[in-house]
Amino acid sequence: MATATIRHEFYETDERLTLSIFDRGADPAQVSLEFGPRKLVYTHGDKSLVLEPLKGQIVPDQCDFTVGKVKVEVRLTKAAGGRWGGLIGDSPDRPALANSAAPSITTTSVKPRKNWDGITTNILSSDKEKTTEEDPNVGGDSTLNSFFQKIYGDADEDTKRAMMKSYQESGGTTLSTNWDEVKRAPVEVKPPQGSEWKKWN
């Protein structure tokens, strides 16, 4: 039985199946995945996704996942090579039968449909979700903002006070984490070289 309360899609190779669970802003500390030979259970708070029975057998201890900003990517290692063509199924599939030493396997001319949306989404989001730890060349305002948010989130009260005061009083041109230095006087505006600071009323 499959209980799907979260949007998801997949693409597969003969060896692996990659499942994208679209759970935007999922907290990695609260995400839980349970892998069984023919079962996958995803939970995050009150959200859940149960896929059972899986179309083919997987190797639970070789499966893993990563939590991104937009989705959770789950990588399932198949117990036997071959395409499933779907996520769930009641009868044993061809890869599962191959494990039990079936003497011959007949193939049909019907090819499973490729999940092009899943492939496109994966390609487009793989670049977006890289962190500065994964790729030091990742940049832009969003990276800078998330960097400052991390500093602010992990800081003590004095550091937070210093960051707020320095940023506001300097018109966004200075960001200090040293409260002892910032608390003494108003923070000076320091525009970038070659720029002139103008106060708008």
C-alpha positions as CSV (number, residue, x, y, z in Angstrom):
1,M,0.0,0.0,0.0
2,A,1.4,3.5,-0.8
3,T,0.5,6.4,1.3
4,A,1.7,9.5,-0.6
5,T,1.2,12.8,1.2
6,I,4.2,14.5,-0.3
7,R,4.9,15.1,-4.1
8,H,7.6,12.9,-5.4
9,E,9.1,11.7,-8.6
10,F,12.0,9.4,-9.7
11,Y,14.4,8.3,-12.4
12,E,16.4,5.1,-12.6
13,T,19.3,3.3,-14.1
14,D,19.8,-0.5,-14.1
15,E,21.7,-0.2,-10.8
16,R,20.0,2.6,-8.9
17,L,16.7,4.5,-8.5
18,T,16.8,8.2,-7.4
19,L,13.7,9.5,-5.7
20,S,13.1,13.2,-5.2
21,I,10.7,14.0,-2.4
22,F,9.6,17.7,-2.6
23,D,9.7,18.8,1.0
24,R,10.9,22.4,0.8
25,G,12.9,23.6,3.8
26,A,13.0,20.2,5.5
27,D,15.0,20.2,8.7
28,P,17.8,17.5,8.3
29,A,17.6,16.8,12.1
30,Q,13.9,15.9,11.8
31,V,14.0,13.9,8.6
32,S,13.8,10.1,9.0
33,L,14.1,7.4,6.4
34,E,13.5,3.7,6.9
35,F,14.7,1.3,4.2
36,G,13.5,-2.3,3.9
37,P,14.1,-4.9,1.1
38,R,10.7,-3.9,-0.5
39,K,9.8,-0.8,1.6
40,L,10.7,2.9,2.0
41,V,9.2,5.1,4.7
42,Y,10.0,8.9,4.8
43,T,8.9,11.0,7.8
44,H,9.4,14.7,8.6
45,G,7.2,16.0,11.4
46,D,3.6,15.2,10.5
47,K,4.5,14.6,6.8
48,S,5.0,11.1,5.6
49,L,5.5,9.0,2.5
50,V,5.2,5.2,2.6
51,L,6.1,3.2,-0.6
52,E,5.3,-0.5,-0.1
53,P,5.8,-2.9,-1.7
54,L,8.5,-1.4,-3.8
55,K,8.5,-2.7,-7.4
56,G,11.9,-4.4,-6.9
57,Q,14.2,-5.4,-4.1
58,I,16.7,-2.9,-2.7
59,V,19.9,-3.3,-0.5
60,P,18.9,-1.2,2.6
61,D,22.4,-0.7,3.9
62,Q,23.6,0.7,0.5
63,C,20.8,3.3,0.3
64,D,21.3,6.9,1.4
65,F,19.8,10.4,1.1
66,T,20.6,14.1,1.2
67,V,18.4,16.9,2.5
68,G,18.4,20.0,0.2
69,K,16.6,23.3,0.4
70,V,13.8,22.3,-2.0
71,K,13.8,18.5,-1.8
72,V,15.1,15.4,-0.2
73,E,17.0,13.1,-2.7
74,V,16.9,9.4,-1.9
75,R,19.2,7.0,-3.6
76,L,18.1,3.4,-3.7
77,T,20.6,0.6,-4.7
78,K,18.8,-2.2,-6.5
79,A,19.4,-5.8,-5.4
80,A,19.4,-6.9,-9.0
81,G,20.1,-5.0,-12.2
82,G,17.3,-3.9,-14.5
83,R,14.6,-1.2,-14.8
84,W,11.5,-1.2,-12.6
85,G,9.4,1.1,-14.7
86,G,7.5,2.1,-11.5
87,L,8.0,2.6,-7.8
88,I,5.5,0.1,-6.4
89,G,4.0,-3.2,-7.5
90,D,2.3,-6.2,-5.8
91,S,3.9,-9.0,-7.8
92,P,7.6,-9.9,-7.8
93,D,9.4,-8.0,-10.6
94,R,12.0,-9.3,-13.0
95,P,15.0,-8.2,-10.9
96,A,13.6,-9.9,-7.8
97,L,13.1,-13.1,-9.8
98,A,16.7,-12.9,-11.2
99,N,17.9,-13.2,-7.6
100,S,16.2,-16.5,-7.2
101,A,18.2,-18.0,-10.0
102,A,15.6,-18.0,-12.7
103,P,17.0,-20.0,-15.7
104,S,16.0,-17.5,-18.4
105,I,14.6,-14.0,-18.5
106,T,12.4,-13.0,-21.3
107,T,12.3,-9.4,-22.4
108,T,9.5,-7.4,-23.9
109,S,9.6,-4.7,-26.5
110,V,7.8,-2.3,-24.2
111,K,10.3,0.2,-22.7
112,P,9.6,2.0,-19.5
113,R,8.9,5.7,-19.9
114,K,11.7,8.0,-19.0
115,N,10.9,10.4,-16.3
116,W,12.2,13.5,-18.1
117,D,10.7,15.9,-15.6
118,G,12.6,14.2,-12.8
119,I,15.9,14.2,-14.8
120,T,15.5,17.9,-15.7
121,T,14.6,18.9,-12.1
122,N,17.6,16.9,-10.8
123,I,20.0,18.6,-13.2
124,L,18.7,22.1,-12.6
125,S,18.5,21.7,-8.8
126,S,21.9,19.9,-8.4
127,D,23.7,23.2,-9.2
128,K,21.4,25.3,-7.1
129,E,21.7,23.3,-3.9
130,K,25.5,23.1,-3.7
131,T,26.9,24.7,-0.6
132,T,30.1,26.7,-0.3
133,E,31.6,23.6,1.4
134,E,30.8,21.5,-1.7
135,D,31.9,24.1,-4.2
136,P,34.0,27.1,-3.2
137,N,33.0,28.8,-6.4
138,V,29.4,29.0,-5.5
139,G,28.6,32.7,-5.0
140,G,26.1,35.5,-5.2
141,D,23.8,37.3,-2.8
142,S,21.9,34.2,-1.7
143,T,25.1,32.5,-0.6
144,L,26.3,35.6,1.2
145,N,22.9,36.0,2.9
146,S,22.9,32.4,4.0
147,F,26.5,32.8,5.3
148,F,25.4,35.8,7.4
149,Q,22.3,34.0,8.6
150,K,24.4,31.1,9.8
151,I,26.8,33.4,11.6
152,Y,23.8,35.3,13.2
153,G,22.0,32.1,14.1
154,D,25.0,30.5,15.9
155,A,26.0,33.8,17.6
156,D,25.6,34.8,21.2
157,E,23.5,37.9,22.2
158,D,26.4,40.4,22.2
159,T,27.5,39.2,18.7
160,K,23.9,39.5,17.4
161,R,23.6,43.0,19.0
162,A,26.9,44.0,17.3
163,M,25.8,42.7,13.9
164,M,22.5,44.6,14.0
165,K,23.9,47.9,15.3
166,S,26.8,48.0,12.9
167,Y,24.7,47.0,9.9
168,Q,21.9,49.5,10.6
169,E,24.1,52.5,11.6
170,S,26.5,52.1,8.7
171,G,23.7,51.8,6.1
172,G,24.7,48.3,5.3
173,T,28.3,49.1,4.5
174,T,29.8,47.5,7.7
175,L,29.1,44.3,9.6
176,S,30.9,43.8,12.9
177,T,30.6,41.0,15.4
178,N,32.6,42.8,18.1
179,W,30.1,44.3,20.6
180,D,32.9,45.9,22.8
181,E,34.0,47.9,19.7
182,V,30.6,48.8,18.3
183,K,28.8,49.8,21.6
184,R,31.0,52.8,22.2
185,A,29.9,55.1,19.4
186,P,27.8,55.2,16.2
187,V,29.3,53.0,13.4
188,E,30.8,55.0,10.6
189,V,29.4,54.6,7.0
190,K,32.1,53.2,4.8
191,P,31.0,53.1,1.1
192,P,33.0,51.0,-1.3
193,Q,36.0,52.7,-2.9
194,G,35.0,55.0,-5.7
195,S,31.4,55.4,-4.3
196,E,29.8,58.3,-2.5
197,W,27.3,57.8,0.4
198,K,24.1,59.8,0.1
199,K,21.4,59.8,2.7
200,W,17.9,59.9,1.3
201,N,15.2,61.6,3.3
